[in-house]
């Protein structure tokens, strides 16, 4: 049977605990959510690190790259920087839910990045 997800065969799915949420207490639900976020964070960091590693390798060959290739490399670096920020912010979600961190609204413009 074909794998319909984007996962590679053998990779675990990022799913909360198998028990239905309605059976969980709020504390159990919060713990399950925190575990899911931690798993996603770990997996995303690994993927981002691979992208950054290849970016460094390509940067070592800048003399051989054309202008369009250099622009593409800069776009990749900006995108991975944004992804890294998002992944770091994900870790704050469980703390915010638990009341350990206070959320503050910050105005931003995606064009500024």
Secondary structure, DSSP 4 states (H G I P E B T S, - for coil): ----SSSPTTPPP----SS-GGGS-HHHHHHHHHHHHHHHHHHHHHHHHHHHHHHHHHHTTGGG--HHHHHHHHHHHHHHHHHHHHHHHHHHHHHHHTTSS--------GGG-
